[in-house]
Amino acid sequence: MSGVNLIQLLLAKTYVKREELELVRNRIQTLETNIEVLPGQKDLHQLQLEMSNLRGELRELAPSIRQVSRISDLLLENELKDK
């Protein structure tokens, strides 16, 4: 009987239990599902291009925004003088 116990002890140290294996499988499946949803390299590259285009458009708008801001300041100043 002690020989069987010794063999079981050696096998328990060598091989993983089914419950632990299922737990690891479930965790791996969850990770794979989460990774599938993440954006890929192509998506990130497209986003980088869009951000670059947006930066260019903002640079084009900066002078116009300054002009509008200046006009707004002058109008506010004029209103304050009238009061």
KOLMAR-878259 format. One record per atom (N, C-alpha, C): atom name; chain; x, y, z; residue in three letters. Coordinates in steps of 0.05 Angstrom, whole numbers, plus 5000, padded with zeros to 4 digits. Each point is the difference from the previous one (the first is absolute). Layout:
N
{gugu:CA	lumti:A	X:X	Y:Y	Z:Z	lodo:ALA}
...
***
This chain:
83
{gugu:N	lumti:A	X:5016	Y:4976	Z:5000	lodo:MET}
{gugu:CA	lumti:A	X:4984	Y:5024	Z:5000	lodo:MET}
{gugu:C	lumti:A	X:5017	Y:5025	Z:5000	lodo:MET}
{gugu:N	lumti:A	X:5022	Y:5000	Z:5015	lodo:SER}
{gugu:CA	lumti:A	X:5018	Y:5023	Z:5001	lodo:SER}
{gugu:C	lumti:A	X:5013	Y:5004	Z:4973	lodo:SER}
{gugu:N	lumti:A	X:5004	Y:4979	Z:4984	lodo:GLY}
{gugu:CA	lumti:A	X:5011	Y:5002	Z:4973	lodo:GLY}
{gugu:C	lumti:A	X:4981	Y:5016	Z:4982	lodo:GLY}
{gugu:N	lumti:A	X:4975	Y:4994	Z:5002	lodo:VAL}
{gugu:CA	lumti:A	X:4979	Y:5014	Z:4984	lodo:VAL}
{gugu:C	lumti:A	X:5000	Y:5030	Z:5008	lodo:VAL}
{gugu:N	lumti:A	X:5001	Y:5005	Z:5026	lodo:ASN}
{gugu:CA	lumti:A	X:5000	Y:5028	Z:5009	lodo:ASN}
{gugu:C	lumti:A	X:5025	Y:5015	Z:4990	lodo:ASN}
{gugu:N	lumti:A	X:5023	Y:4986	Z:4999	lodo:LEU}
{gugu:CA	lumti:A	X:5024	Y:5012	Z:4990	lodo:LEU}
{gugu:C	lumti:A	X:4998	Y:5007	Z:4971	lodo:LEU}
{gugu:N	lumti:A	X:4988	Y:4981	Z:4985	lodo:ILE}
{gugu:CA	lumti:A	X:4996	Y:5005	Z:4971	lodo:ILE}
{gugu:C	lumti:A	X:4981	Y:5023	Z:4995	lodo:ILE}
{gugu:N	lumti:A	X:4979	Y:5001	Z:5016	lodo:GLN}
{gugu:CA	lumti:A	X:4981	Y:5022	Z:4997	lodo:GLN}
{gugu:C	lumti:A	X:5013	Y:5027	Z:5007	lodo:GLN}
{gugu:N	lumti:A	X:5017	Y:5000	Z:5020	lodo:LEU}
{gugu:CA	lumti:A	X:5014	Y:5025	Z:5007	lodo:LEU}
{gugu:C	lumti:A	X:5018	Y:5009	Z:4978	lodo:LEU}
{gugu:N	lumti:A	X:5015	Y:4981	Z:4988	lodo:LEU}
{gugu:CA	lumti:A	X:5018	Y:5006	Z:4977	lodo:LEU}
{gugu:C	lumti:A	X:4984	Y:5010	Z:4976	lodo:LEU}
{gugu:N	lumti:A	X:4978	Y:4987	Z:4994	lodo:LEU}
{gugu:CA	lumti:A	X:4983	Y:5009	Z:4978	lodo:LEU}
{gugu:C	lumti:A	X:4988	Y:5027	Z:5005	lodo:LEU}
{gugu:N	lumti:A	X:4992	Y:5006	Z:5024	lodo:ALA}
{gugu:CA	lumti:A	X:4989	Y:5026	Z:5007	lodo:ALA}
{gugu:C	lumti:A	X:5020	Y:5022	Z:4996	lodo:ALA}
{gugu:N	lumti:A	X:5026	Y:4994	Z:5006	lodo:LYS}
{gugu:CA	lumti:A	X:5020	Y:5021	Z:4996	lodo:LYS}
{gugu:C	lumti:A	X:5008	Y:5003	Z:4971	lodo:LYS}
{gugu:N	lumti:A	X:4996	Y:4979	Z:4984	lodo:THR}
{gugu:CA	lumti:A	X:5009	Y:5001	Z:4972	lodo:THR}
{gugu:C	lumti:A	X:4978	Y:5011	Z:4982	lodo:THR}
{gugu:N	lumti:A	X:4975	Y:4993	Z:5004	lodo:TYR}
{gugu:CA	lumti:A	X:4978	Y:5008	Z:4983	lodo:TYR}
{gugu:C	lumti:A	X:4981	Y:5019	Z:5013	lodo:TYR}
{gugu:N	lumti:A	X:4989	Y:5017	Z:4984	lodo:VAL}
{gugu:CA	lumti:A	X:4981	Y:5020	Z:5010	lodo:VAL}
{gugu:C	lumti:A	X:4972	Y:4988	Z:5003	lodo:VAL}
{gugu:N	lumti:A	X:4984	Y:5011	Z:5019	lodo:LYS}
{gugu:CA	lumti:A	X:4973	Y:4990	Z:5004	lodo:LYS}
{gugu:C	lumti:A	X:4982	Y:5010	Z:4978	lodo:LYS}
{gugu:N	lumti:A	X:4979	Y:4986	Z:4994	lodo:ARG}
{gugu:CA	lumti:A	X:4981	Y:5008	Z:4979	lodo:ARG}
{gugu:C	lumti:A	X:4987	Y:5027	Z:5006	lodo:ARG}
{gugu:N	lumti:A	X:4993	Y:5005	Z:5025	lodo:GLU}
{gugu:CA	lumti:A	X:4988	Y:5025	Z:5007	lodo:GLU}
{gugu:C	lumti:A	X:5018	Y:5024	Z:4995	lodo:GLU}
{gugu:N	lumti:A	X:5026	Y:4996	Z:5006	lodo:GLU}
{gugu:CA	lumti:A	X:5019	Y:5022	Z:4995	lodo:GLU}
{gugu:C	lumti:A	X:5004	Y:5004	Z:4970	lodo:GLU}
{gugu:N	lumti:A	X:5000	Y:4978	Z:4985	lodo:LEU}
{gugu:CA	lumti:A	X:5003	Y:5002	Z:4971	lodo:LEU}
{gugu:C	lumti:A	X:4976	Y:5014	Z:4988	lodo:LEU}
{gugu:N	lumti:A	X:4976	Y:4994	Z:5009	lodo:GLU}
{gugu:CA	lumti:A	X:4976	Y:5014	Z:4990	lodo:GLU}
{gugu:C	lumti:A	X:5001	Y:5030	Z:5007	lodo:GLU}
{gugu:N	lumti:A	X:5009	Y:5006	Z:5024	lodo:LEU}
{gugu:CA	lumti:A	X:5002	Y:5028	Z:5008	lodo:LEU}
{gugu:C	lumti:A	X:5019	Y:5015	Z:4982	lodo:LEU}
{gugu:N	lumti:A	X:5023	Y:4988	Z:4994	lodo:VAL}
{gugu:CA	lumti:A	X:5019	Y:5013	Z:4981	lodo:VAL}
{gugu:C	lumti:A	X:4989	Y:5002	Z:4972	lodo:VAL}
{gugu:N	lumti:A	X:4986	Y:4980	Z:4991	lodo:ARG}
{gugu:CA	lumti:A	X:4987	Y:5001	Z:4974	lodo:ARG}
{gugu:C	lumti:A	X:4979	Y:5022	Z:4998	lodo:ARG}
{gugu:N	lumti:A	X:4984	Y:5003	Z:5021	lodo:ASN}
{gugu:CA	lumti:A	X:4980	Y:5022	Z:5001	lodo:ASN}
{gugu:C	lumti:A	X:5014	Y:5027	Z:5000	lodo:ASN}
{gugu:N	lumti:A	X:5021	Y:5003	Z:5015	lodo:ARG}
{gugu:CA	lumti:A	X:5014	Y:5026	Z:5000	lodo:ARG}
{gugu:C	lumti:A	X:5012	Y:5006	Z:4973	lodo:ARG}
{gugu:N	lumti:A	X:5012	Y:4980	Z:4987	lodo:ILE}
{gugu:CA	lumti:A	X:5011	Y:5004	Z:4973	lodo:ILE}
{gugu:C	lumti:A	X:4978	Y:5008	Z:4980	lodo:ILE}
{gugu:N	lumti:A	X:4977	Y:4987	Z:5002	lodo:GLN}
{gugu:CA	lumti:A	X:4978	Y:5006	Z:4982	lodo:GLN}
{gugu:C	lumti:A	X:4991	Y:5029	Z:5005	lodo:GLN}
{gugu:N	lumti:A	X:4998	Y:5008	Z:5025	lodo:THR}
{gugu:CA	lumti:A	X:4992	Y:5028	Z:5006	lodo:THR}
{gugu:C	lumti:A	X:5020	Y:5020	Z:4988	lodo:THR}
{gugu:N	lumti:A	X:5026	Y:4994	Z:5003	lodo:LEU}
{gugu:CA	lumti:A	X:5021	Y:5017	Z:4989	lodo:LEU}
{gugu:C	lumti:A	X:4998	Y:5001	Z:4969	lodo:LEU}
{gugu:N	lumti:A	X:4996	Y:4978	Z:4988	lodo:GLU}
{gugu:CA	lumti:A	X:4997	Y:4999	Z:4970	lodo:GLU}
{gugu:C	lumti:A	X:4976	Y:5017	Z:4991	lodo:GLU}
{gugu:N	lumti:A	X:4978	Y:4998	Z:5014	lodo:THR}
{gugu:CA	lumti:A	X:4977	Y:5015	Z:4993	lodo:THR}
{gugu:C	lumti:A	X:5005	Y:5030	Z:5003	lodo:THR}
{gugu:N	lumti:A	X:5014	Y:5008	Z:5022	lodo:ASN}
{gugu:CA	lumti:A	X:5006	Y:5028	Z:5004	lodo:ASN}
{gugu:C	lumti:A	X:5020	Y:5010	Z:4979	lodo:ASN}
{gugu:N	lumti:A	X:5019	Y:4984	Z:4992	lodo:ILE}
{gugu:CA	lumti:A	X:5020	Y:5009	Z:4980	lodo:ILE}
{gugu:C	lumti:A	X:4987	Y:5003	Z:4972	lodo:ILE}
{gugu:N	lumti:A	X:4980	Y:4984	Z:4994	lodo:GLU}
{gugu:CA	lumti:A	X:4987	Y:5001	Z:4974	lodo:GLU}
{gugu:C	lumti:A	X:4986	Y:5027	Z:4996	lodo:GLU}
{gugu:N	lumti:A	X:4991	Y:5013	Z:5022	lodo:VAL}
{gugu:CA	lumti:A	X:4986	Y:5025	Z:4999	lodo:VAL}
{gugu:C	lumti:A	X:5019	Y:5024	Z:4997	lodo:VAL}
{gugu:N	lumti:A	X:5024	Y:4997	Z:5008	lodo:LEU}
{gugu:CA	lumti:A	X:5020	Y:5022	Z:4999	lodo:LEU}
{gugu:C	lumti:A	X:5006	Y:5008	Z:4971	lodo:LEU}
{gugu:N	lumti:A	X:5006	Y:5025	Z:4995	lodo:PRO}
{gugu:CA	lumti:A	X:5007	Y:5009	Z:4973	lodo:PRO}
{gugu:C	lumti:A	X:5026	Y:4988	Z:4991	lodo:PRO}
{gugu:N	lumti:A	X:5002	Y:4995	Z:4975	lodo:GLY}
{gugu:CA	lumti:A	X:5024	Y:4988	Z:4989	lodo:GLY}
{gugu:C	lumti:A	X:5020	Y:5021	Z:4990	lodo:GLY}
{gugu:N	lumti:A	X:5021	Y:4991	Z:4988	lodo:GLN}
{gugu:CA	lumti:A	X:5021	Y:5018	Z:4991	lodo:GLN}
{gugu:C	lumti:A	X:4989	Y:5018	Z:4977	lodo:GLN}
{gugu:N	lumti:A	X:4983	Y:4989	Z:4983	lodo:LYS}
{gugu:CA	lumti:A	X:4989	Y:5015	Z:4978	lodo:LYS}
{gugu:C	lumti:A	X:4981	Y:5022	Z:5011	lodo:LYS}
{gugu:N	lumti:A	X:4985	Y:4994	Z:5020	lodo:ASP}
{gugu:CA	lumti:A	X:4982	Y:5020	Z:5013	lodo:ASP}
{gugu:C	lumti:A	X:5016	Y:5022	Z:5013	lodo:ASP}
{gugu:N	lumti:A	X:5021	Y:4993	Z:5014	lodo:LEU}
{gugu:CA	lumti:A	X:5017	Y:5020	Z:5013	lodo:LEU}
{gugu:C	lumti:A	X:5013	Y:5018	Z:4979	lodo:LEU}
{gugu:N	lumti:A	X:5009	Y:4989	Z:4978	lodo:HIS}
{gugu:CA	lumti:A	X:5012	Y:5016	Z:4979	lodo:HIS}
{gugu:C	lumti:A	X:4980	Y:5019	Z:4988	lodo:HIS}
{gugu:N	lumti:A	X:4976	Y:4991	Z:4995	lodo:GLN}
{gugu:CA	lumti:A	X:4979	Y:5017	Z:4990	lodo:GLN}
{gugu:C	lumti:A	X:4994	Y:5023	Z:5019	lodo:GLN}
{gugu:N	lumti:A	X:4999	Y:4994	Z:5026	lodo:LEU}
{gugu:CA	lumti:A	X:4996	Y:5021	Z:5020	lodo:LEU}
{gugu:C	lumti:A	X:5023	Y:5020	Z:5000	lodo:LEU}
{gugu:N	lumti:A	X:5024	Y:4991	Z:4997	lodo:GLN}
{gugu:CA	lumti:A	X:5023	Y:5018	Z:4999	lodo:GLN}
{gugu:C	lumti:A	X:4998	Y:5018	Z:4976	lodo:GLN}
{gugu:N	lumti:A	X:4992	Y:4990	Z:4977	lodo:LEU}
{gugu:CA	lumti:A	X:4996	Y:5017	Z:4976	lodo:LEU}
{gugu:C	lumti:A	X:4978	Y:5021	Z:5004	lodo:LEU}
{gugu:N	lumti:A	X:4978	Y:4991	Z:5012	lodo:GLU}
{gugu:CA	lumti:A	X:4978	Y:5019	Z:5005	lodo:GLU}
{gugu:C	lumti:A	X:5009	Y:5022	Z:5020	lodo:GLU}
{gugu:N	lumti:A	X:5016	Y:4993	Z:5020	lodo:MET}
{gugu:CA	lumti:A	X:5009	Y:5020	Z:5019	lodo:MET}
{gugu:C	lumti:A	X:5019	Y:5020	Z:4986	lodo:MET}
{gugu:N	lumti:A	X:5016	Y:4990	Z:4982	lodo:SER}
{gugu:CA	lumti:A	X:5019	Y:5017	Z:4985	lodo:SER}
{gugu:C	lumti:A	X:4984	Y:5020	Z:4982	lodo:SER}
{gugu:N	lumti:A	X:4979	Y:4990	Z:4987	lodo:ASN}
{gugu:CA	lumti:A	X:4983	Y:5017	Z:4984	lodo:ASN}
{gugu:C	lumti:A	X:4986	Y:5021	Z:5017	lodo:ASN}
{gugu:N	lumti:A	X:4991	Y:4992	Z:5023	lodo:LEU}
{gugu:CA	lumti:A	X:4987	Y:5019	Z:5018	lodo:LEU}
{gugu:C	lumti:A	X:5019	Y:5022	Z:5009	lodo:LEU}
{gugu:N	lumti:A	X:5024	Y:4992	Z:5006	lodo:ARG}
{gugu:CA	lumti:A	X:5020	Y:5020	Z:5008	lodo:ARG}
{gugu:C	lumti:A	X:5004	Y:5021	Z:4978	lodo:ARG}
{gugu:N	lumti:A	X:5001	Y:4991	Z:4975	lodo:GLY}
{gugu:CA	lumti:A	X:5003	Y:5018	Z:4978	lodo:GLY}
{gugu:C	lumti:A	X:4977	Y:5019	Z:4997	lodo:GLY}
{gugu:N	lumti:A	X:4976	Y:4989	Z:5003	lodo:GLU}
{gugu:CA	lumti:A	X:4976	Y:5017	Z:4998	lodo:GLU}
{gugu:C	lumti:A	X:4999	Y:5020	Z:5023	lodo:GLU}
{gugu:N	lumti:A	X:5009	Y:4993	Z:5024	lodo:LEU}
{gugu:CA	lumti:A	X:5000	Y:5019	Z:5022	lodo:LEU}
{gugu:C	lumti:A	X:5020	Y:5022	Z:4995	lodo:LEU}
{gugu:N	lumti:A	X:5023	Y:4994	Z:4988	lodo:ARG}
{gugu:CA	lumti:A	X:5019	Y:5021	Z:4993	lodo:ARG}
{gugu:C	lumti:A	X:4989	Y:5019	Z:4980	lodo:ARG}
{gugu:N	lumti:A	X:4984	Y:4990	Z:4981	lodo:GLU}
{gugu:CA	lumti:A	X:4987	Y:5017	Z:4980	lodo:GLU}
{gugu:C	lumti:A	X:4979	Y:5019	Z:5013	lodo:GLU}
{gugu:N	lumti:A	X:4987	Y:4990	Z:5021	lodo:LEU}
{gugu:CA	lumti:A	X:4979	Y:5016	Z:5012	lodo:LEU}
{gugu:C	lumti:A	X:5010	Y:5020	Z:5021	lodo:LEU}
{gugu:N	lumti:A	X:5024	Y:4997	Z:5009	lodo:ALA}
{gugu:CA	lumti:A	X:5011	Y:5017	Z:5021	lodo:ALA}
{gugu:C	lumti:A	X:4999	Y:5030	Z:4993	lodo:ALA}
{gugu:N	lumti:A	X:5009	Y:5008	Z:4976	lodo:PRO}
{gugu:CA	lumti:A	X:4998	Y:5029	Z:4993	lodo:PRO}
{gugu:C	lumti:A	X:4971	Y:5011	Z:5000	lodo:PRO}
{gugu:N	lumti:A	X:4982	Y:4984	Z:4990	lodo:SER}
{gugu:CA	lumti:A	X:4971	Y:5008	Z:5000	lodo:SER}
{gugu:C	lumti:A	X:4990	Y:5003	Z:5029	lodo:SER}
{gugu:N	lumti:A	X:5007	Y:4982	Z:5017	lodo:ILE}
{gugu:CA	lumti:A	X:4991	Y:5001	Z:5028	lodo:ILE}
{gugu:C	lumti:A	X:5012	Y:5025	Z:5013	lodo:ILE}
{gugu:N	lumti:A	X:5025	Y:5006	Z:4994	lodo:ARG}
{gugu:CA	lumti:A	X:5011	Y:5024	Z:5012	lodo:ARG}
{gugu:C	lumti:A	X:4985	Y:5025	Z:4991	lodo:ARG}
{gugu:N	lumti:A	X:4993	Y:5001	Z:4974	lodo:GLN}
{gugu:CA	lumti:A	X:4985	Y:5023	Z:4990	lodo:GLN}
{gugu:C	lumti:A	X:4973	Y:5003	Z:5014	lodo:GLN}
{gugu:N	lumti:A	X:4986	Y:4977	Z:5002	lodo:VAL}
{gugu:CA	lumti:A	X:4973	Y:5001	Z:5013	lodo:VAL}
{gugu:C	lumti:A	X:5003	Y:5008	Z:5029	lodo:VAL}
{gugu:N	lumti:A	X:5021	Y:4990	Z:5013	lodo:SER}
{gugu:CA	lumti:A	X:5004	Y:5007	Z:5028	lodo:SER}
{gugu:C	lumti:A	X:5006	Y:5030	Z:5003	lodo:SER}
{gugu:N	lumti:A	X:5016	Y:5011	Z:4981	lodo:ARG}
{gugu:CA	lumti:A	X:5006	Y:5029	Z:5001	lodo:ARG}
{gugu:C	lumti:A	X:4974	Y:5016	Z:4996	lodo:ARG}
{gugu:N	lumti:A	X:4984	Y:4993	Z:4981	lodo:ILE}
{gugu:CA	lumti:A	X:4975	Y:5014	Z:4994	lodo:ILE}
{gugu:C	lumti:A	X:4982	Y:4998	Z:5025	lodo:ILE}
{gugu:N	lumti:A	X:4998	Y:4977	Z:5012	lodo:SER}
{gugu:CA	lumti:A	X:4984	Y:4996	Z:5024	lodo:SER}
{gugu:C	lumti:A	X:5010	Y:5018	Z:5022	lodo:SER}
{gugu:N	lumti:A	X:5026	Y:5002	Z:5004	lodo:ASP}
{gugu:CA	lumti:A	X:5011	Y:5018	Z:5020	lodo:ASP}
{gugu:C	lumti:A	X:4993	Y:5029	Z:4995	lodo:ASP}
{gugu:N	lumti:A	X:5002	Y:5008	Z:4975	lodo:LEU}
{gugu:CA	lumti:A	X:4994	Y:5028	Z:4993	lodo:LEU}
{gugu:C	lumti:A	X:4970	Y:5006	Z:5004	lodo:LEU}
{gugu:N	lumti:A	X:4983	Y:4981	Z:4993	lodo:LEU}
{gugu:CA	lumti:A	X:4971	Y:5004	Z:5004	lodo:LEU}
{gugu:C	lumti:A	X:4994	Y:5002	Z:5030	lodo:LEU}
{gugu:N	lumti:A	X:5012	Y:4983	Z:5016	lodo:LEU}
{gugu:CA	lumti:A	X:4996	Y:5001	Z:5029	lodo:LEU}
{gugu:C	lumti:A	X:5010	Y:5026	Z:5011	lodo:LEU}
{gugu:N	lumti:A	X:5023	Y:5008	Z:4991	lodo:GLU}
{gugu:CA	lumti:A	X:5011	Y:5026	Z:5010	lodo:GLU}
{gugu:C	lumti:A	X:4982	Y:5023	Z:4992	lodo:GLU}
{gugu:N	lumti:A	X:4989	Y:4999	Z:4976	lodo:ASN}
{gugu:CA	lumti:A	X:4981	Y:5021	Z:4991	lodo:ASN}
{gugu:C	lumti:A	X:4975	Y:5000	Z:5017	lodo:ASN}
{gugu:N	lumti:A	X:4989	Y:4977	Z:5007	lodo:GLU}
{gugu:CA	lumti:A	X:4976	Y:4998	Z:5016	lodo:GLU}
{gugu:C	lumti:A	X:5006	Y:5011	Z:5028	lodo:GLU}
{gugu:N	lumti:A	X:5023	Y:4994	Z:5011	lodo:LEU}
{gugu:CA	lumti:A	X:5006	Y:5010	Z:5027	lodo:LEU}
{gugu:C	lumti:A	X:5004	Y:5030	Z:5000	lodo:LEU}
{gugu:N	lumti:A	X:5010	Y:5011	Z:4979	lodo:LYS}
{gugu:CA	lumti:A	X:5004	Y:5029	Z:4998	lodo:LYS}
{gugu:C	lumti:A	X:4973	Y:5014	Z:4999	lodo:LYS}
{gugu:N	lumti:A	X:4980	Y:4988	Z:4986	lodo:ASP}
{gugu:CA	lumti:A	X:4974	Y:5013	Z:4997	lodo:ASP}
{gugu:C	lumti:A	X:4985	Y:5000	Z:5026	lodo:ASP}
{gugu:N	lumti:A	X:5006	Y:4983	Z:5018	lodo:LYS}
{gugu:CA	lumti:A	X:4985	Y:4999	Z:5025	lodo:LYS}
{gugu:C	lumti:A	X:5012	Y:5019	Z:5019	lodo:LYS}
***
